[in-house]
Amino acid sequence: MHELPIQKKHIVQQRELPSEYASYKREDLPTVQEIWEQIQAVNGEVNRAREHKNFQEIPADQLHQCIEDCLNEIDAIERAARNKEKWKISAEMAQRRHLIVNLAAPGTYYLSSKNDKYRDKPWATLLDRERADTSAILGIQIAAQTTGQNHSLFTKSRILDGLDPDLNRLRPDVHESIEASGTHFLYIGTEQEGDAIRKVLASPTSFIPEDVVTIIDQSIGNTLDSIHALKQFLQSSYPPGETTHGKPLSIDFVMGAQALRTLRMCNKFDVIPSEALVNLFPMATPQSGIREYPKNEISGTIYYALTNDASLKPVPYSLMGEDNIL
């Protein structure tokens, strides 16, 4: 969203390592058997789920199918994330009222990592920062298409470091188009993560106006908490039958492998209003995590399904960049 001098070194490294993201192929992902062995291990997800008060037995063939479905989805996400066409906003999509949803990721906007289970994972470095800035860039593109402007220059950056004079000159126009388009942003995370987002939004160098962002950071400890918070927000902000200025509502999630779990939890708890459309803007996983991250997310999905906190199928969604994948 704006410059981050204390992290400039990390930012430059992120922008100079495109090969970490460009060399993906389906064979890089874990296999169904690898994931099956992980969840069936002594300390695996199946045995841990059995100790949960809401444990429900699910036939093995259904679990196998869920794993296979998840692998197919993550393959599509990884390929779409590397497709430049993902930034194209159709005229139909531009006519919707957009809510861009960002669930916090490892690190914070100001810290490349923090004291959590991801702190020693190279692939998780700067993930919260990158996800927040990708959300901002997506919002900028949607607003530009809606208001007839061209801000495609922003799509050339992985993160918004505030050091590009060409982008900085566009800031007033970006603010105006976002306000005019009615695009809104929702960030859900811990208090530490939420405070970092508030700080960047309060800066005069932020590309996103403060008043179009809602931050929820109370009683948030994991993805399940975030899903319940999202449902409450949608129910209070978009009551059933209420139009969004005569436009259909589009809920745009920005994430990569975490979408496997998130969208199945959304389905389980009927989070998405019936009249809303769901889009997924894909984020690529670097090679250093291309086996571990999907494996963990799929295993976690199985755990949440067994504890009755996720469905085996995701809420219906459209994957941006899925068309014309090379």
Disulfide bonds with the S-S distance in Angstrom:
none
